[in-house]
């Protein structure tokens, strides 16, 4: 008996795989693929906000006492990133706790 070798695992291909859907409204794969897409988009937003935060932190450390003058564009980019619609992490979820009821 001859055993076939298992194909090599491709992590990039596995990350970009989506289940084939039939297109019917009650098809569970449509919901799974939509959830996967939303999750990927959320992670992209989170990672871009993290990158903006790291740039702001680096600018603060580099500029020292002049950070108010020289780092405003980084602060604006970070605030835009965390205030973006559907951003799922960071301070945007905790703002209602800090501000209290209106």
Secondary structure, 3 states (H helix, E strand, C coil): CCCCCCCCCCHHHHHCCCCCCCCCCCCHHHHHHHHHHHHHHHHHHHHHHHHHHHHHHHHHHHHHHHHHHHCHHHHHHHHHHHCCCCCCCHHHHCHHHHHCCC
